[in-house]
Structure formats: C-alpha cells, structure tokens
Amino acid sequence: MKGIRLDGHSLKQEILAGITSFFTICYIIIVNPMILADAGIPYEGVLLATIFTSVAGCLMMAFYANAPIILTPGMGVNAFFTYTIVQGMNLSWQEALAAVVLSGIFFMIAAATRIKDILSKSIPESLKHSITVGIGLFLAFIGLQKGGIIEKSESTFVKLGHLNEPDAILTLIGLVLMMFLFLRNVKGGFIIGIAATTAFGYLFGIASPSGQASGNLSLQPFGELFLSADFSGMLQLPFWIATFSLTMIITFENMGLLHGLLPDKEKFPKAFQANAASSVVSGLFGTSPTISTVESAAGIAEGGRTGVTSLVAGLLFLLAIFTAPFLAYIPNGAIAPVLIIIGGLMVQQIQHIPLSDFSEGFPAFLIIALIPLTYSIVDGLAFGFIAYPLLKLAAGKRKQVPVPLVIIAVLFFINFVFHSMI
C-alpha cells in the first residue's frame, strides 16, 4: 500500500475538488437519517453513523486506493433498507444491519479475489459506456428534480415544474452562473457557484434550507447503534433474501459506478476493495451500505484525480459533526446546477457505443433509459445485462457472450424473482 500520491497533479486543484465533492454530497448527512428513521433507527444516532461511515469510507479510498471517489451511505439502497427489508420483509432494523454486514463480507470476498477481475473483464465496453451515460442522466434527473425544474405528475409521472417558484428560479440562476464558470475554465468554479448561488438566494429571499437543522449532537445516540447488528434472524428465509439482494445491489452498483466515474481505470481494483470494506463498516456503525457516490463526478470534473480529493472530503465530513446544523441551509437550488452539468458531461460517453449494432446498442439503451426511469442504478443494469446475452444469442453471436456474463444475467433475473416474492 503506497498511500496518497499526487502523481504530478496540483495539490490546490485536488483540495478544491474535495471541497466541491463534499458540498455536492453533504445533503446525505441530513437526508440519510430522515430515511433510516422510518426504519425505527434513532435520528441523531444514524446522523452520526452517516458522518463516521462517510469519514471511514473516504479515508479508505484515499489511503488505500488513492482515488477521488467519495463513499457515503447510498441513496436508493437506504430506501431499500428501510422500506423493503424492514417494513416490507419485517426484519428489525438490527437484523437489517446484520444483513448489511454479511452482504459487505460477500462483497469483500468478491473484491479481494479473482472474481472482481472476471466480472470486470466480462462486461462489454458498450455496457460500460452505457453505465456512464445512464448515471449521467440519473444525476441530471436528480438535479432537475431537486431544483424544481421538473416535478411529479399524477397523469404523466413527471412534468415541467413551476419555473416561478423560488427553488426553480435559484436553480436556473445557479445553472447559468456555473455554466459560465465552467466554460471559462475557472478553477473551483463549482464551489464558487454553490457559494454565490447560496448567498444570492438568501440575499433576495428565494432560498430555503434543504434539510432540517439537527441542533447540538451528542455521541451517546451513536453508542446505541454501534455494533448493534443482530444475527439471530439468520435461520429465516427473509434474512437471506435481504442479504442476497443487498449483495447484488452493492456489488454491481459500485462496479458500475466505479467504471463510470474513475478517471484512471487502473485504480479500479483497490477502489473496489475499499468500497467493499466500507460496506462492512456501514453495518457495524449502524447505517445502510456505502456507495461510490455519483456526486464524486463533481470533484472529478473540478480536477480531482487522487486520494487527496477523498481525504479532503473525509475531513470535511468529520468537521460536519460541528457544522451539521449549518449544512442544512445550503439550498437545493445551489446543489442542483452542479448535478445537471455533471450529468450532461457524462452523457458524452454515448458516442462510444456502437448503436448501429442492435445487439450492442439496445442493451446499452435499456441501461441508459432505465437507470433514471426506475430511479435505481442496479435495476437499470439488470435489464441491460439480461438483454445482452439474449440478443447475442438471437443474432447468432453466442461466442461474444462470456460465461461470467451469463451468470451475472441469471443472478439479476433471480434477484427480480426474489423481489416479486416480497
């Protein structure tokens, strides 16, 4: 383990990238506890668990993988933890944490052995590029939703939002500002844009907090969660269905995210292993599993290339113990433009997909379309990975389908069957 190295990159640029990534993802400190509280986990305890887990994950990514990836409890998987495992399958939150620990261990086994290389090499280039594009659309969709540019509709599921609402106005102002800063190659453009948009919003009375201020934090609630995982449900089928589903989600979602986000693909093995270790820590600390966050793309776009980026973000998460009440005051309109712009940049990878070959292009299309439309990276991956071998067989191109890819497709199909049983 060589630790953090700048490898010729600018220290100032890496620090700015870390700050940008943190402010783009810091909403997780507020949002994750709100979702897990619905599972019965004490709010203040899981808020601290979210912070400590994010610190641990970022430090692992920094010192072990030297990669600019930010690890925090993932959106989507936290909802799966609360609304499917706890409320849907009737596991206690302590048993659900045990499923997190066990799925993290299975993830670690895959990441520490040749399984990771077999899985990585078996994924066709067209699917790898489509993962990047799908995540980009997902990121832009989240940003448009967070900024009030689009909203839910009873008849069409989604529609244009009310552009005269404060959030939408602030988002559009921030978007124009940050696009200008980006095109002018202003260093630290995103963090400048977030700060300026926030200041403008409160100055003209069109900004509102993105979360709830948490007040003064005590370590006691975290002590009640630490090592509270309960393995007594291991003799029950729902426990193993939950564990299998979580293993599929965190393994393939993180594999897809890392392939889509890492500027240096040679850092994938260690980044994948750091991600796996962080997933185990999540369950031990008392929260849902960590994910390589799509918001890492904001720091990478700002020039982050090494572990210094994740180190800076990790230290800022640590400081968030004292500043959590203030982070809630960063308005959605200041965060949304960053997500929209980064999403647009990631979509450029579509040019590398051979869309003229239907057996390559259509599975890629399914991933691109269904990641944002299902609001789930792993579900989008599942449709594309299942379709790929089927279309290759239909086209008489069986030799282009590696056996591990068939196994992955079967596992995704089994996961869908399990979900239909819940």
Number of C-alpha atoms within 10 A of each C-alpha: 8 8 12 18 15 13 9 8 13 14 14 14 20 26 22 26 33 34 25 32 32 26 23 27 19 23 20 20 26 24 19 24 23 19 21 25 18 16 23 14 23 17 20 22 24 29 29 28 30 28 25 24 32 28 26 23 30 32 25 27 34 28 20 19 25 27 30 33 37 34 31 32 26 19 19 18 22 22 18 20 27 25 17 18 27 23 16 13 18 14 22 19 26 24 22 29 30 26 32 29 29 21 28 28 18 19 26 22 16 19 24 18 12 11 13 21 14 15 18 18 13 16 17 17 15 20 25 24 24 30 33 27 29 31 27 30 26 26 26 25 21 19 25 23 20 23 30 26 23 19 15 13 11 7 7 7 8 12 13 13 17 14 16 11 13 17 24 24 20 26 29 21 18 28 24 13 19 25 17 14 17 18 9 10 11 13 16 21 23 32 26 17 26 27 17 15 27 24 16 17 24 15 10 8 10 17 23 17 16 19 20 15 15 17 12 11 17 12 12 11 18 22 15 15 22 17 16 17 21 15 16 11 17 14 9 10 11 18 22 16 19 25 24 19 22 26 22 20 27 25 24 19 22 22 25 24 21 27 19 23 25 19 19 13 12 9 16 21 19 19 26 25 23 27 34 28 23 30 31 26 26 27 29 21 25 33 33 36 32 31 29 27 20 26 24 29 30 26 32 25 20 26 23 30 27 31 28 30 34 35 30 26 34 30 18 19 26 18 13 18 18 12 17 24 17 15 20 21 18 25 27 27 33 34 29 30 31 30 28 23 21 23 27 16 17 24 20 13 19 19 11 12 19 15 16 9 9 15 20 22 18 20 27 32 23 21 30 28 20 22 26 21 16 12 15 18 26 23 21 26 29 26 22 26 26 20 19 26 23 17 18 17 14 11 11 9 13 13 9 12 18 16 13 16 21 17 13 19 22 15 18 23 16 14 20 15 11 15 13 8 8 12
